[in-house]
């Protein structure tokens, strides 16, 4: 199972070889406060690109520890107010265990912990024995962290060294070479890491299933899809704990292979401009589905799409009653094939009567057979998570933490830019529109984003950007209002005549019922835009993206990922393909021509 190109570290495909002991075969890689030894033959996966992912995870983990403390203190203060008076006869028998109400409404006596005790069924053996308490239950244990796919162990080592109040970190891998590398790196990073981090050679799924509700933090970062790990992961997270999940199979999640996406995630994707946000919502819906099977539910705190992957942070709680609300958080999406219009169909609705709530199927259909704007048909996708994907209070806290510890985040510029944009998103508006797509449908010149935002605001609706796409716009304005604004724009910026069957022609044939006002509105620029805070940064270098799986032979096929220099430097004699020369841009065409003749090229990955 290795850590992912979407994740940060992975394992070698062939686990039968033994790692070299020659110091000259290793290079030291430093990231944050951690240093790891990497073998020259790429025997254990390391992905430099994932520094953004690891930095963001550390920021969320610090915030989680802080929030966990606050919740614990609030629970203690609430408990003190509810403690019944003890009679003198009862007092003589010693201290009375204090009753604690958990987040799920369940009650327990004794030590107060964020999570419930692991079930005592056969096989559910805890790594750490439950300590007896004095009856006061005042202690809050340091959070236990499980990295299910550790590979080189870089992420686990950074957690142990950089997050001050972290407890035990368990790093798993089912590849012998990766576990050897992880243990070597743990020792290489000194006594603090050695005391906190332990590495195990095991199948992560089996380990998580045999340790239910034992870990406050579970980190999933596979090379590809996390779908096969989700069922065991949601069981391993303690009540109120956090699941961190990465998915890098973006081609599948964004509609490249809809049937594959359905088989892995139980949802059918659509290829709209919003496809990357839809990918986030598909993964969230899948995690919720797995959690519901065990009377659990998720609360997203942060969900981002960056670089070549999605990264999701959700808290997991147990409650049979709250679980009933899941259908209210899911929707199908109807996307017009002709224009940029899309509509959401909720799976369910509620009806309140006499202080009771009934759950009923959602009303539908929300769209006719043909689009009312352009007359074309609809594609249907989903179901997706249509509830908020961020907790704005958490986002603000994470951003403040990142800014206060700027020097401790190697990828500070990138993650602060992403968090800033996320903090300004409309939280209750699923998916987004593309202004350029709207104009492409009408074949007209584009108004500036400020003008379009102003027109929406002046019409009485809300609008914001999105962290997923610099040109994306989230708004609660219905599509007929959006098209009326565009019709008004075209009136003052005429377009050439188009064929009658074109979607744009049909849309412009109707007169606008709303007269758009393009006068600049006060809130047309976000606070970050007004202060000229960078929100979308370019890649730091060429060939920035997912790297090769561990153990893969570097061939001409991989020039687009690694660059010609990496290819030429992979020869056994250490020389480039042209003697001692370094690879240059001029060599790329020749390398590409060799692709079909290279017998060492492995079969493409699925």
For each residue, the residues with C-beta under 8 A, 3 or more apart:
1: 11 148 149 172 173 174 175 203 204 222 229
2: 9 10 11 12 44 45 149 151 173 175 178 222 223 549 550
3: 7 8 9 10 11 45 147 149 150 151 152 155 221 222 223
4: 7 8 10 47 50 149 221 222 223 224 246 248 309
5: 10 45 47 49 50 223 224 248 308 309 546 547 549
6: 50 53 221 222 223 224 246 247 248 308 309 310 311 546
7: 3 4 10 47 50 53 149 155 221 222 223 246 248 309
8: 3 4 46 47 50 51 53 54 151 154 155 221
9: 2 3 44 45 46 47 50 149 150 151 152 153 154 155 178 221
10: 2 3 4 5 7 44 45 47 149 151 178 223 549 550
11: 1 2 3 15 44 45 149 151 173 174 175 177 178 550
12: 2 15 17 43 44 45 175 177 178 550 551
13: 549 550 551 552
14: 17 551
15: 11 12 175 176 177 178
16: 176
17: 12 14 43 177
18: 177 180
19: 39 43 177 180 181 184
20: 25 26 39
21:
22: 25 26
23: 26
24:
25: 20 22 39 40 41
26: 20 22 23 37 38 39 40
27: 37 38 40
28: 35 36 37 38
29: 35 36 37 38 46 154
30: 34 35
31: 34 36 51 54 154 158 410
32: 54 55 58 158 161 162 408 409 410
33: 158 161 162 408
34: 30 31 154 157 158 161 162 185 189 193
35: 28 29 30 185 188 189
36: 28 29 31 46 152 153 154 157 181 185 188 189
37: 26 27 28 29 181 184 185 188
38: 26 27 28 29 44 46 152
39: 19 20 25 26 42 43 44 181
40: 25 26 27
41: 25 551
42: 39 45 548 550 551 552 554
43: 12 17 19 39 177 181 550 551
44: 2 9 10 11 12 38 39 151 152 175 177 178 181 550
45: 2 3 5 9 10 11 12 42 151 152 178 223 547 549 550
46: 8 9 29 36 38 151 152 154 547
47: 4 5 7 8 9 10 50 546 547
48: 51 547
49: 5 52 307 308 544 545 546 547
50: 4 5 6 7 8 9 47 53 54 221
51: 8 31 48 54 55 410 411
52: 49 55 56 306 307 411 414 415 418
53: 6 7 8 50 56 57 221 246 306 307 309 311
54: 8 31 32 50 51 57 58 154 155 158
55: 32 51 52 58 59 409 410 411 412 414 415
56: 52 53 59 60 304 311 411 415 418
57: 53 54 60 61 155 219 244 311
58: 32 54 55 61 62 158 159 162 163 409
59: 55 56 62 63 398 401 402 409 415 419
60: 56 57 63 64 242 244 301 302 313 398
61: 57 58 64 65 145 159 163 166 217 242
62: 58 59 65 66 163 401 405
63: 59 60 66 67 394 397 398 401
64: 60 61 67 68 143 216 217 242
65: 61 62 68 69 143 163 165 166
66: 62 63 69 70 397 401
67: 63 64 70 71 394 397
68: 64 65 71 72 114 140 143 216 240
69: 65 66 72 73 140
70: 66 67 73 74
71: 67 68 74 75 114 240
72: 68 69 75 76 112 114 140
73: 69 70 76 77
74: 70 71 77 78
75: 71 72 78 79 100 101 112
76: 72 73 79 80 112 138
77: 73 74 80 81
78: 74 75 81 82 101
79: 75 76 82 83 98 99 100 101 112
80: 76 77 83
81: 77 78
82: 78 79 99 101
83: 79 80 98 99
84:
85:
86: 90 91 96
87: 90 91
88: 91 92
89: 92 93
90: 86 87 93 96
91: 86 87 88 96
92: 88 89
93: 89 90
94: 135
95: 134 135 136
96: 86 90 91 135
97: 109 110 135 137
98: 79 83 109 110 112 135 136 137
99: 79 82 83 107 108 109
100: 75 79 107 108 109 110 112 137
101: 75 78 79 82 105 106 107
102: 105 106 107 108 116 239
103: 239 240 317 319
104: 116 239 317 318 319
105: 101 102 319
106: 101 102 116
107: 99 100 101 102
108: 99 100 102 116 117
109: 97 98 99 100
110: 97 98 100 133 135 137
111: 131 133 137 139
112: 72 75 76 79 98 100 137 138 139 140
113: 116 117 140 141
114: 68 71 72 140 216 238 239 240 241
115: 213 216 238 239 240 241
116: 102 104 106 108 113 213 238 239 318
117: 108 113 120 130 213
118: 124 126 211 212 213 214
119: 124 212 213
120: 117 124
121: 124
122:
123: 210
124: 118 119 120 121 210 211 212
125: 210 211
126: 118 129 130 211 214
127: 168 170 211 214
128: 144 168 214
129: 126
130: 117 126
131: 111
132:
133: 110 111 136 137 139
134: 95
135: 94 95 96 97 98 110
136: 95 98 133
137: 97 98 100 110 111 112 133
138: 76 112
139: 111 112 133
140: 68 69 72 112 113 114
141: 113 144 167
142: 165 166 167 168
143: 64 65 68 165 166 167 216 217 241
144: 128 141 167 168 169 170 214 215 216 217
145: 61 156 159 166 167 168 169 170 215 216 217 218 219
146: 169 170 172 207 208 211 215 217 218 219 236
147: 3 150 153 155 156 159 169 170 171 172 219 221
148: 1 172 204 207 208 218 219 220 221 229 233
149: 1 2 3 4 7 9 10 11 172 173 204 220 221 222 223 229
150: 3 9 147 153 155 156 171 172 173 178 182 199
151: 2 3 8 9 10 11 44 45 46 154 173 175 178 181 182 550
152: 3 9 36 38 44 45 46 178 181 182 185
153: 9 36 147 150 156 157 171 181 182 183 185 186 197 199
154: 8 9 29 31 34 36 46 54 151 157 158 185
155: 3 7 8 9 54 57 147 150 158 159 219 221
156: 145 147 150 153 159 160 169 170 171 182 197 199
157: 34 36 153 154 160 161 185 186 189 193 197
158: 31 32 33 34 54 58 154 155 161 162
159: 58 61 145 147 155 156 162 163 166 169
160: 156 157 163 166 169 189 192 193 196 197
161: 32 33 34 157 158 189 192 193
162: 32 33 34 58 158 159 408
163: 58 61 62 65 159 160 166
164:
165: 65 142 143
166: 61 65 142 143 145 159 160 163 169 196
167: 141 142 143 144 145 196 216
168: 127 128 142 144 145 196 198
169: 144 145 146 147 156 159 160 166 196 197 198
170: 127 144 145 146 147 156 197 198 200 215
171: 147 150 153 156 182 186 197 198 199 200
172: 1 146 147 148 149 150 199 200 202 204 207
173: 1 2 11 149 150 151 178 179 182 199 200 201 204
174: 1 11 201 202 203 204
175: 1 2 11 12 15 44 151 178 179 201
176: 15 16 179 180 201
177: 11 12 15 17 18 19 43 44 180 181 550
178: 2 9 10 11 12 15 44 45 150 151 152 173 175 181 182 550
179: 173 175 176 182 183 199 200 201
180: 18 19 176 177 183 184
181: 19 36 37 39 43 44 151 152 153 177 178 184 185
182: 150 151 152 153 156 171 173 178 179 185 186 199
183: 153 179 180 186 187 199
184: 19 37 180 181 187 188
185: 34 35 36 37 152 153 154 157 181 182 188 189
186: 153 157 171 182 183 189 193 194 197 198 199
187: 183 184 194
188: 35 36 37 184 185
189: 34 35 36 157 160 161 185 186 192 193 194
190: 193 194
191: 194 195
192: 160 161 189 195 196
193: 34 157 160 161 186 189 190 196 197
194: 186 187 189 190 191 197
195: 191 192
196: 160 166 167 168 169 192 193
197: 153 156 157 160 169 170 171 186 193 194
198: 168 169 170 171 186
199: 150 153 156 171 172 173 179 182 183 186
200: 170 171 172 173 179 207
201: 173 174 175 176 179
202: 172 174 206 207
203: 1 174 206 207
204: 1 148 149 172 173 174 207 208 229 232
205: 208 209 228 229 231 232
206: 202 203 209 210 232
207: 146 148 172 200 202 203 204 210 211
208: 146 148 204 205 211 218 229 232 233 235 236
209: 205 206 212 232 235 236
210: 123 124 125 206 207
211: 118 124 125 126 127 146 207 208 214 215 236
212: 118 119 124 209 235 236
213: 115 116 117 118 119 235 236 237 238 239 241
214: 118 126 127 128 144 211 236 238
215: 144 145 146 170 211 218 236 237 238 241
216: 64 68 114 115 143 144 145 167 237 238 240 241 242
217: 61 64 143 144 145 146 237 241 242 243 244
218: 145 146 148 208 215 233 236 237 241 242 243 244
219: 57 145 146 147 148 155 244
220: 148 149 226 229 230 233 243 244 245 246
221: 3 4 6 7 8 9 50 53 147 148 149 155 226 244 245 246
222: 1 2 3 4 6 7 149 225 226 229 246 248
223: 2 3 4 5 6 7 10 45 149 248 549
224: 4 5 6 247 248 249
225: 222 228 247 248 249 252 264
226: 220 221 222 229 230 233 245 246 247 283
227: 230 264 265 286
228: 205 225
229: 1 148 149 204 205 208 220 222 226 232 233
230: 220 226 227 233 234 245 286 287 290
231: 205 234 235 290 293
232: 204 205 206 208 209 229 235 236
233: 148 208 218 220 226 229 230 236 237 243 245 290
234: 230 231 237 243 287 290 291 294 296 316
235: 208 209 212 213 231 232 294
236: 146 208 209 211 212 213 214 215 218 232 233
237: 213 215 216 217 218 233 234 241 242 243 316
238: 114 115 116 213 214 215 216 241
239: 102 103 104 114 115 116 213 316 317 318
240: 68 71 103 114 115 216 315 316 317
241: 114 115 143 213 215 216 217 218 237 238 315 316
242: 60 61 64 216 217 218 237 301 313 314 315 316
243: 217 218 220 233 234 237 287 298 312 313 314 315 316
244: 57 60 217 218 219 220 221 311 312 313
245: 220 221 226 230 233 283 287 311 312 313 314
246: 4 6 7 53 220 221 222 226 309 310 311 312
247: 6 224 225 226 250 253 279 283 309 310 312
248: 4 5 6 7 222 223 224 225 308 309 546
249: 224 225 252 253 264
250: 247 253 254 276 279 308 309 310
251: 254 256 257
252: 225 249 256 257 260 261 264 269
253: 247 249 250 261 265 269 275 278 279 282 283 310
254: 250 251 269 271 275 276 278 279
255: 258 261 269 270 271 275 381
256: 251 252
257: 251 252 260 261
258: 255 261 262 268 269 381
259: 262 263
260: 252 257 263 264
261: 252 253 255 257 258 264 265 267 268 269 282
262: 258 259 265 266 267 268
263: 259 260
264: 225 227 249 252 260 261 286
265: 227 253 261 262 282 283 285 286
266: 262 285 286 289
267: 261 262 282 285 286 381 382 383 384
268: 258 261 262 380 381 382
269: 252 253 254 255 258 261 275 278 279 282 381
270: 255 275 278 333 335 379 381
271: 254 255 275
272: 275 278 335 340 342 431
273: 340 432 433 434 437 469 472
274: 277 278 342 431 432 433 434 468 469 472
275: 253 254 255 269 270 271 272 278 279
276: 250 254 279 280 305 310 468 469
277: 274 280 281 305 430 431 432 466 468 472
278: 253 254 269 270 272 274 275 281 282 333 381 384 431
279: 247 250 253 254 269 275 276 282 283 305 310
280: 276 277 283 284 303 304 305 310 312 385 389 468
281: 277 278 284 285 384 385 386 389 430 431
282: 253 261 265 267 269 278 279 285 286 384 385
283: 226 245 247 253 265 279 280 286 287 310 312
284: 280 281 287 288 298 300 303 312 314 384 385 389
285: 265 266 267 281 282 288 289 330 382 383 384 385
286: 227 230 264 265 266 267 282 283 289 290
287: 230 234 243 245 283 284 290 291 298 312 314
288: 284 285 291 292 297 298 326 329 330 385
289: 266 285 286 292 293
290: 230 231 233 234 286 287 293
291: 234 287 288 294 296 297 298 316
292: 288 289 295 296 297 323 326
293: 231 289 290
294: 234 235 291 318
295: 292 318 319 320 323
296: 234 291 292 316 317 318 319 323
297: 288 291 292 316 317 319 322 323 325 326
298: 243 284 287 288 291 314 315 316 317
299: 314 315 316 317 391
300: 284 303 312 313 314 385 387 388 389 390 391
301: 60 242 313 314 315 390 391 394 395
302: 60 312 313 390 391 394 395 398 422
303: 280 284 300 310 311 312 313 314 389 390
304: 56 280 310 311 312 418 422 467
305: 276 277 279 280 309 310 311 467 468
306: 52 53 309 311 414 418 467
307: 49 52 53 544 545
308: 5 6 49 248 250 545 546
309: 4 5 6 7 53 246 247 248 250 305 306 546
310: 6 246 247 250 253 276 279 280 283 303 304 305
311: 6 53 56 57 244 245 246 303 304 305 306
312: 243 244 245 246 247 280 283 284 287 300 302 303 304
313: 60 242 243 244 245 300 301 302 303
314: 242 243 245 284 287 298 299 300 301 303
315: 240 241 242 243 298 299 301
316: 234 237 239 240 241 242 243 291 296 297 298 299
317: 103 104 239 240 296 297 298 299 322
318: 104 116 239 294 295 296
319: 103 104 105 295 296 297 322 323
320: 295 323 324
321: 324
322: 297 317 319 325
323: 292 295 296 297 319 320 326
324: 320 321 327 359
325: 297 322 328 329
326: 288 292 297 323 329 330
327: 324 330 346 347 348 359 362
328: 325 346 347 348 349 350 359 387
329: 288 325 326 385 386 387
330: 285 288 326 327 346 347 348 382 383 384 385 386
331: 344 345 346 347 382 383 384 386 430
332: 344 345 347 380 381 382 383 384
333: 270 278 342 343 344 345 380 381 382 384 431
334: 342 343 344 345 366 367 378 379 380
335: 270 272 341 342 378 379 380 381
336: 339 340 341 342 371 373 374 376 377 378 379 503
337: 376 377 378 379
338: 371 374 375 376 377 441 503 506
339: 336 371 373 374 376 441 483 503 504 507
340: 272 273 336 433 434 437 438 441
341: 335 336 371 373 374 479 483
342: 272 274 333 334 335 336 431 479
343: 333 334 366 367 479
344: 331 332 333 334 366 386 430 431
345: 331 332 333 334 362 364 365 366 367
346: 327 328 330 331 349 362 386
347: 327 328 330 331 332 361 362 383
348: 327 328 330 359 360 361 362
349: 328 346 359 360 361 362 363
350: 328 357 358 359 360
351: 357 358 360
352: 355 356 357 358
353: 356 358
354:
355: 352
356: 352 353
357: 350 351 352
358: 350 351 352 353
359: 324 327 328 348 349 350
360: 348 349 350 351
361: 347 348 349
362: 327 345 346 347 348 349
363: 349 366
364: 345
365: 345 368
366: 334 343 344 345 363
367: 334 343 345 371 372 378
368: 365 371 372
369: 377 378
370: 375 376 377
371: 336 338 339 341 367 368 374 375 376 377 378
372: 367 368 480
373: 336 339 341 479 480 483 503 506 507
374: 336 338 339 341 371 441 503 504 506 507
375: 338 370 371 503 506
376: 336 337 338 339 370 371 503
377: 336 337 338 369 370 371
378: 334 335 336 337 367 369 371
379: 270 334 335 336 337
380: 268 332 333 334 335
381: 255 258 267 268 269 270 278 332 333 335 384
382: 267 268 285 330 331 332 333
383: 267 285 330 331 332 347
384: 267 278 281 282 284 285 330 331 332 333 381 430
385: 280 281 282 284 285 288 300 329 330 389
386: 281 329 330 331 344 346 430
387: 300 328 329
388: 300 391 427 428
389: 280 281 284 300 303 385
390: 300 301 302 303 394 395 422 425 427
391: 299 300 301 302 388 394 395
392: 395 396 423 427
393: 396 397
394: 63 67 301 302 390 391 397 398
395: 301 302 390 391 392 398 399 419 422 423
396: 392 393 399 400 423
397: 63 66 67 393 394 400 401
398: 59 60 63 302 394 395 401 402 419
399: 395 396 402 403 416 419 420 423
400: 396 397 403 404
401: 59 62 63 66 397 398 404 405
402: 59 398 399 405 406 409 412 415 416 419
403: 399 400 406 416
404: 400 401
405: 62 401 402 408 409
406: 402 403 409 412 416
407: 412
408: 32 33 162 405
409: 32 55 58 59 402 405 406 412 415
410: 31 32 51 55
411: 51 52 55 56 414 415
412: 55 402 406 407 409 415 416
413: 416 417 534 537
414: 52 55 306 411 417 418 537
415: 52 55 56 59 402 409 411 412 418 419
416: 399 402 403 406 412 413 419 420
417: 413 414 420 421 533 534 535 536 537
418: 52 56 304 306 414 415 421 422 467
419: 59 395 398 399 402 415 416 422 423
420: 399 416 417 423 424 528 533 535
421: 417 418 424 425 465 466 467 528 535 536
422: 302 304 390 395 418 419 425 467
423: 392 395 396 399 419 420
424: 420 421 464 465 526 527 528
425: 390 421 422 429 464 465 466 467 474
426: 429 462 463 464 474 475 476
427: 388 390 392
428: 388 476
429: 425 426 432 462 464 474 475 476
430: 277 281 331 344 384 386
431: 272 274 277 278 281 333 342 344 474
432: 273 274 277 429 466 468 469 472 473 474 475
433: 273 274 340 437 438 472 473 474 475 482
434: 273 274 340 437 438 469 471 472 473
435: 438 439 446 447 449 452 471 473
436: 439 440 446 471
437: 273 340 433 434 440 441
438: 340 433 434 435 441 442 482 486
439: 435 436 442 443 444 445 446 486
440: 436 437 443
441: 338 339 340 374 437 438 503 504 507
442: 438 439 486 490 495 504 507 508
443: 439 440 495 496 498 502 504
444: 439 486 489 490 493 495 504
445: 439 493
446: 435 436 439
447: 435 451 452 455 489 518
448: 451 452
449: 435 452 453 471 473
450: 453 454 520 524 525
451: 447 448 454 455 518 520 524
452: 435 447 448 449 455 456 473 485
453: 449 450 456 457 463 473 521 523 524 525
454: 450 451 457 458 517 518 519 520 521 524
455: 447 451 452 458 459 485 488 489 516 517 518
456: 452 453 459 461 462 463 475 477 481 482 485
457: 453 454 460 461 462 463 521 523 524
458: 454 455 516 517 518 519 521
459: 455 456 477 481 485 514 516 517
460: 457
461: 456 457 475 476 477 481
462: 426 429 456 457 475 476 477
463: 426 453 456 457 473 474 475 477
464: 424 425 426 429 473 474 475 526
465: 421 424 425 470 472 473 474 526 535
466: 277 421 425 432 469 472 473 474
467: 304 305 306 418 421 422 425 535
468: 274 276 277 280 305 432 472
469: 273 274 276 432 434 466 472
470: 465 535 536
471: 434 435 436 449
472: 273 274 277 432 433 434 465 466 468 469
473: 432 433 434 435 449 452 453 463 464 465 466
474: 425 426 429 431 432 433 463 464 465 466
475: 426 429 432 433 456 461 462 463 464 482
476: 426 428 429 461 462
477: 456 459 461 462 463 481 482
478: 481 482
479: 341 342 343 373 482 483
480: 372 373 483 484 513
481: 456 459 461 477 478 484 485 514
482: 433 438 456 475 477 478 479 485 486
483: 339 341 373 479 480 486 487 507 512
484: 480 481 487 488 512 513 514 516
485: 452 455 456 459 481 482 488 489 512 514 516
486: 438 439 442 444 482 483 489 490 507
487: 483 484 490 491 507 508 510 511 512
488: 455 484 485 491 492 512 514 515 516 518
489: 444 447 455 485 486 492 493 516 518
490: 442 444 486 487 493 494 495 508
491: 487 488 494 512
492: 488 489
493: 444 445 489 490
494: 490 491
495: 442 443 444 490 498 504 508
496: 443
497:
498: 443 495 502 504 505
499: 502 505
500: 505 506
501: 505 506
502: 443 498 499 505 506
503: 336 338 339 373 374 375 376 441 506 507
504: 339 374 441 442 443 444 495 498 507 508
505: 498 499 500 501 502 508 509
506: 338 373 374 375 500 501 502 503 509 510
507: 339 373 374 441 442 483 486 487 503 504 510
508: 442 487 490 495 504 505
509: 505 506
510: 487 506 507
511: 487
512: 483 484 485 487 488 491 515 516
513: 480 484
514: 459 481 484 485 488
515: 488 512
516: 455 458 459 484 485 488 489 512
517: 454 455 458 459
518: 447 451 454 455 458 488 489
519: 454 458
520: 450 451 454 524
521: 453 454 457 458 524
522:
523: 453 457
524: 450 451 453 454 457 520 521
525: 450 453 529 530
526: 424 464 465 529 530
527: 424 530 531
528: 420 421 424 531 533 535
529: 525 526 532 533 535
530: 525 526 527
531: 527 528
532: 529
533: 417 420 528 529
534: 413 417 537
535: 417 420 421 465 467 470 528 529
536: 417 421 470
537: 413 414 417 534
538:
539: 542 544
540: 544
541: 544
542: 539 563
543: 560 561 562 563 566
544: 49 307 539 540 541
545: 49 307 308 561
546: 5 6 47 49 248 308 309 561
547: 5 45 46 47 48 49 561 562
548: 42 552 554 558 561 562
549: 2 5 10 13 45 223 552 605
550: 2 10 11 12 13 42 43 44 45 151 177 178
551: 12 13 14 41 42 43
552: 13 42 548 549 558 602
553: 570 600 602
554: 42 548 558 562 566 567 570
555: 558 567 598 600 601 602
556: 559 567 591 592 594 595 598 601
557: 595 598 601
558: 548 552 554 555 561 562 566 567
559: 556 562 563 564 567 588 591 592
560: 543
561: 543 545 546 547 548 558
562: 543 547 548 554 558 559 565 566 567
563: 542 543 559 566 567 583
564: 559 567 568 583 584 585 587 588 591
565: 562 568 569 576 582 583
566: 543 554 558 562 563 569 570 583
567: 554 555 556 558 559 562 563 564 570 577 583 591
568: 564 565 571 575 576 577 578 581 582 583 587
569: 565 566 574 576 583
570: 553 554 566 567
571: 568 574 575 576 577
572:
573:
574: 569 571
575: 568 571 579 580
576: 565 568 569 571 579 580 581 582 583
577: 567 568 571 583 587 591
578: 568 581 587
579: 575 576
580: 575 576
581: 568 576 578 584
582: 565 568 576
583: 563 564 565 566 567 568 569 576 577 587
584: 564 581 587
585: 564 588
586: 589
587: 564 568 577 578 583 584 590 591
588: 559 564 585 591 592
589: 586 592 593
590: 587 593 594
591: 556 559 564 567 577 587 588 594 595
592: 556 559 588 589 595
593: 589 590 596
594: 556 590 591 597 598
595: 556 557 591 592 598 601
596: 593
597: 594
598: 555 556 557 594 595 601
599:
600: 553 555
601: 555 556 557 595 598
602: 552 553 555
603:
604:
605: 549
606:
